[in-house]
């Protein structure tokens, strides 16, 4: 099942893979219901504002993003965000489906 999900995800356009991110990169993610700003701290740790975190008064929150799902329990651990997918945060909060993503690369940090 995991192999099939990974194969399907690989064929989708516009996905952000964990191993392509660097410290300082910023990702603006618009879902069906919210907008999130995600700042990369390291490959597993992110500062997140917007959406659920703003509504709960927790922003900015330093969280892990285990990966993305199609809305069920199968998770792709390699993908941070992808059009049509739902982002799962470490606290099991799951976003509505991602509509758009914009990534800004940090170029001054090495």
Secondary structure by P-SEA (a helix, b strand, c coil): caaaaaaaaaaccbbbbcccccccbbbbbbcccbbbbbbbccccbbbbbcccccccccccccccccccccccccccccccccccbbbbcccccccccccbbbbbbbcccc
